[in-house]
Amino acid sequence: MTALIIVLLILLGVLLLLLEFLVIPGITLAAIGGVLMIGGGIYLAYDHYGNTIGHLTVLATIIFCGISLVLALKSNTWNKIMLKTEVDSKVDKLEEEKIHIGDQGVCLSRLAPMGKIKINKTVVEAKSTGAYIDEKSKVEVIGVMDKIVIVKPI
């Protein structure tokens, strides 16, 4: 009876670990439960059957975990569950010939410290130098970094 409990604990523990790795990733109750069940099964093997059977149980558990992980990854059943979306967007850089240091514009939204401004008939994301700048305030460009224009109030 104890041998059956040991085998069931290890099987359920491996199943929970596979669920954790392949279906619900993250540290959740499935991983903790799987580790506890495997540990409990190995402890029972050492406690009831001695060191030799305990060592064999550890070795068999490691081999079984490896084989079941390989088989689970090779099977295509996990592809039905996996997320298949790809992120293919990119951040556009500002065209440097449109906005220059010293250009003046107006805030379309409050810069606290980020917001939208209009400079040279172009609406861009802007960042203030630290102070909050109210909507419809005039600003001056003091720097341009990739997609963000750095401004100060006039």
C-alpha positions as CSV (number, residue, x, y, z in Angstrom):
1,M,0.0,0.0,0.0
2,T,2.9,2.4,0.8
3,A,4.5,1.7,-2.5
4,L,1.3,2.7,-4.3
5,I,1.1,5.9,-2.4
6,I,4.8,6.7,-3.2
7,V,4.2,6.1,-6.9
8,L,1.0,8.2,-6.9
9,L,2.6,11.1,-5.1
10,I,5.5,11.2,-7.6
11,L,3.2,10.8,-10.6
12,L,0.9,13.6,-9.4
13,G,3.9,15.8,-8.5
14,V,5.4,15.4,-12.0
15,L,2.0,16.1,-13.6
16,L,1.6,19.3,-11.5
17,L,5.2,20.4,-12.5
18,L,4.4,19.8,-16.2
19,L,1.2,21.8,-15.9
20,E,3.2,24.6,-14.2
21,F,5.9,24.7,-16.9
22,L,3.7,24.3,-19.9
23,V,0.3,25.6,-19.2
24,I,0.3,28.0,-16.2
25,P,3.8,29.5,-16.0
26,G,4.9,31.4,-12.9
27,I,5.3,30.3,-9.3
28,T,1.9,29.1,-8.4
29,L,0.3,26.4,-6.2
30,A,0.9,23.8,-9.0
31,A,4.7,24.1,-8.8
32,I,4.7,24.2,-5.0
33,G,2.3,21.2,-4.8
34,G,4.3,19.3,-7.4
35,V,7.6,19.8,-5.5
36,L,5.9,18.9,-2.2
37,M,4.3,15.7,-3.6
38,I,7.6,14.5,-5.2
39,G,9.5,15.3,-2.0
40,G,6.8,13.5,0.1
41,G,7.0,10.5,-2.1
42,I,10.8,10.3,-1.9
43,Y,10.6,10.9,1.9
44,L,8.2,8.0,2.3
45,A,10.5,5.7,0.2
46,Y,13.4,6.5,2.5
47,D,11.3,6.2,5.6
48,H,9.6,2.9,4.9
49,Y,12.1,1.0,2.7
50,G,15.5,2.3,3.7
51,N,18.4,4.0,1.9
52,T,18.8,1.7,-1.1
53,I,15.2,1.9,-2.2
54,G,15.2,5.7,-1.4
55,H,18.2,6.2,-3.7
56,L,16.6,4.2,-6.4
57,T,13.4,6.2,-6.0
58,V,15.3,9.5,-6.4
59,L,17.1,8.2,-9.5
60,A,13.8,6.9,-11.0
61,T,12.1,10.2,-10.2
62,I,14.8,12.2,-12.0
63,I,14.7,9.9,-15.0
64,F,10.9,10.0,-15.1
65,C,10.8,13.8,-14.8
66,G,13.3,14.1,-17.7
67,I,11.5,11.6,-20.0
68,S,8.1,13.1,-19.3
69,L,9.3,16.7,-19.9
70,V,10.9,15.6,-23.2
71,L,7.8,13.8,-24.3
72,A,5.5,16.6,-23.3
73,L,7.6,19.1,-25.3
74,K,7.8,16.9,-28.3
75,S,4.1,16.4,-28.5
76,N,2.1,19.0,-30.4
77,T,-0.8,19.1,-28.0
78,W,0.8,22.1,-26.2
79,N,0.7,24.1,-29.4
80,K,-3.1,24.3,-29.0
81,I,-2.7,26.0,-25.7
82,M,0.3,28.3,-26.4
83,L,0.0,32.0,-27.3
84,K,0.8,32.5,-30.9
85,T,0.7,36.3,-31.2
86,E,3.9,38.1,-32.2
87,V,4.9,41.6,-31.3
88,D,6.1,43.1,-34.6
89,S,5.7,46.8,-33.9
90,K,8.5,49.3,-33.6
91,V,9.1,52.8,-32.2
92,D,9.4,55.4,-34.9
93,K,12.1,57.9,-34.5
94,L,11.4,61.6,-35.0
95,E,12.4,63.0,-38.3
96,E,15.3,65.3,-37.1
97,E,14.8,67.8,-40.0
98,K,11.3,68.7,-38.6
99,I,12.2,69.6,-35.0
100,H,15.3,71.5,-34.0
101,I,16.7,72.8,-30.7
102,G,15.3,76.3,-30.2
103,D,12.0,75.7,-32.0
104,Q,8.9,76.9,-30.1
105,G,5.5,75.3,-29.8
106,V,2.5,75.0,-27.7
107,C,1.3,72.3,-25.2
108,L,-1.7,70.3,-26.3
109,S,-1.9,68.6,-22.9
110,R,-0.4,69.2,-19.5
111,L,3.2,68.1,-19.3
112,A,3.4,66.3,-16.0
113,P,6.3,65.7,-16.9
114,M,5.2,64.0,-20.2
115,G,2.5,65.0,-22.6
116,K,1.7,66.1,-26.2
117,I,2.9,69.3,-27.8
118,K,2.6,70.8,-31.3
119,I,5.8,72.1,-32.9
120,N,6.1,73.1,-36.6
121,K,2.6,71.7,-37.4
122,T,3.7,68.3,-35.9
123,V,2.2,66.7,-32.8
124,V,4.9,64.9,-30.7
125,E,5.4,63.4,-27.3
126,A,7.3,65.8,-25.1
127,K,9.0,65.8,-21.7
128,S,9.5,68.8,-19.5
129,T,12.7,69.5,-17.6
130,G,11.0,68.7,-14.4
131,A,8.4,71.4,-13.8
132,Y,4.8,70.8,-14.7
133,I,3.7,72.8,-17.7
134,D,0.0,73.6,-18.2
135,E,-2.0,73.1,-21.4
136,K,-1.7,75.8,-24.1
137,S,1.5,77.1,-22.6
138,K,4.4,78.1,-24.9
139,V,7.5,75.9,-24.8
140,E,10.9,75.8,-26.3
141,V,12.8,72.7,-27.5
142,I,16.1,72.1,-25.6
143,G,16.8,68.6,-26.8
144,V,15.5,65.7,-29.0
145,M,16.0,62.0,-27.9
146,D,14.7,59.3,-30.3
147,K,10.9,59.8,-30.1
148,I,10.7,62.3,-27.2
149,V,11.3,66.1,-27.4
150,I,12.6,67.7,-24.3
151,V,11.2,71.2,-23.7
152,K,11.2,74.0,-21.2
153,P,8.5,76.7,-20.6
154,I,9.1,80.1,-22.1
